[in-house]
Amino acid sequence: MTIAIIIAVCIILLVLGFLLPRLSRHPQRGVDKTLGGGQGVASALPGKLGEWAQKPFSSSRKATNKSAAKGREGRSKMPT
């Protein structure tokens, strides 16, 4: 279920980045802040458990940021 939510968020950010490049930064920051909060809580766990618990949040943040960036990149490459 969590994977499906992250995939949906990536698709939404991709479309927003393509259609509204400047306005897509605010939702991207919101998602980044939310996942960053979860990553911070998970990293507070002791030892290796903290490293393992924060990895899904880290990879999800990377995926959402990359998705939004690709949407903006695609828009910038369109002919005028």
Kinemage of the C-alpha trace (Angstrom):
@kinemage 1
@onewidth
@group {chain A} dominant
@subgroup {mainchain}
@vectorlist {calphas} color= white
{ca met a 1} P 0.000 0.000 0.000
{ca thr a 2} L 2.803 2.406 0.872
{ca ile a 3} L 4.526 1.686 -2.427
{ca ala a 4} L 1.324 2.510 -4.301
{ca ile a 5} L 1.032 5.819 -2.451
{ca ile a 6} L 4.627 6.775 -3.283
{ca ile a 7} L 4.088 5.831 -6.941
{ca ala a 8} L 0.933 7.961 -7.043
{ca val a 9} L 2.764 10.916 -5.471
{ca cys a 10} L 5.583 10.535 -8.024
{ca ile a 11} L 3.099 10.573 -10.887
{ca ile a 12} L 1.306 13.612 -9.486
{ca leu a 13} L 4.595 15.493 -9.046
{ca leu a 14} L 5.674 14.500 -12.566
{ca val a 15} L 2.454 15.857 -14.064
{ca leu a 16} L 2.608 19.006 -11.926
{ca gly a 17} L 6.224 19.546 -12.922
{ca phe a 18} L 5.283 19.264 -16.573
{ca leu a 19} L 2.130 21.365 -16.504
{ca leu a 20} L 3.024 23.953 -13.855
{ca pro a 21} L 6.820 23.946 -13.448
{ca arg a 22} L 7.060 26.890 -11.059
{ca leu a 23} L 4.092 25.903 -8.952
{ca ser a 24} L 5.284 22.304 -8.592
{ca arg a 25} L 8.041 23.267 -6.165
{ca his a 26} L 5.695 23.876 -3.226
{ca pro a 27} L 4.054 20.414 -3.322
{ca gln a 28} L 7.491 18.881 -3.827
{ca arg a 29} L 8.777 20.621 -0.703
{ca gly a 30} L 5.707 19.464 1.230
{ca val a 31} L 6.288 15.839 0.270
{ca asp a 32} L 9.994 16.213 1.005
{ca lys a 33} L 9.273 17.677 4.438
{ca thr a 34} L 6.780 14.911 5.266
{ca leu a 35} L 9.122 12.113 4.241
{ca gly a 36} L 12.013 13.893 5.943
{ca gly a 37} L 10.084 13.918 9.206
{ca gly a 38} L 9.506 10.183 8.965
{ca gln a 39} L 13.148 9.669 8.134
{ca gly a 40} L 14.187 11.696 11.169
{ca val a 41} L 11.981 9.672 13.498
{ca ala a 42} L 13.211 6.403 12.015
{ca ser a 43} L 16.842 7.431 12.344
{ca ala a 44} L 16.355 7.882 16.101
{ca leu a 45} L 16.098 4.117 16.501
{ca pro a 46} L 19.230 2.547 17.967
{ca gly a 47} L 22.070 1.137 15.855
{ca lys a 48} L 21.535 -0.632 12.557
{ca leu a 49} L 17.775 -0.642 13.094
{ca gly a 50} L 17.779 3.142 12.660
{ca glu a 51} L 19.720 2.891 9.412
{ca trp a 52} L 17.387 0.226 8.040
{ca ala a 53} L 14.235 2.051 9.123
{ca gln a 54} L 15.190 5.331 7.442
{ca lys a 55} L 16.175 3.779 4.099
{ca pro a 56} L 12.601 3.533 2.682
{ca phe a 57} L 12.013 7.199 3.494
{ca ser a 58} L 15.311 8.169 1.908
{ca ser a 59} L 14.669 6.283 -1.310
{ca ser a 60} L 11.101 7.621 -1.482
{ca arg a 61} L 12.384 11.201 -1.117
{ca lys a 62} L 14.890 10.618 -3.905
{ca ala a 63} L 12.194 9.152 -6.162
{ca thr a 64} L 9.725 11.995 -5.616
{ca asn a 65} L 12.386 14.667 -6.119
{ca lys a 66} L 13.642 12.991 -9.272
{ca ser a 67} L 10.097 12.653 -10.614
{ca ala a 68} L 9.324 16.349 -10.144
{ca ala a 69} L 12.666 17.326 -11.664
{ca lys a 70} L 12.023 15.143 -14.731
{ca gly a 71} L 8.630 16.780 -15.228
{ca arg a 72} L 10.187 20.250 -15.184
{ca glu a 73} L 13.002 19.056 -17.450
{ca gly a 74} L 10.523 17.639 -19.955
{ca arg a 75} L 8.644 20.905 -20.005
{ca ser a 76} L 11.803 22.913 -20.609
{ca lys a 77} L 12.711 20.750 -23.603
{ca met a 78} L 9.379 21.301 -25.345
{ca pro a 79} L 9.472 23.449 -28.467
{ca thr a 80} L 7.947 26.884 -28.052
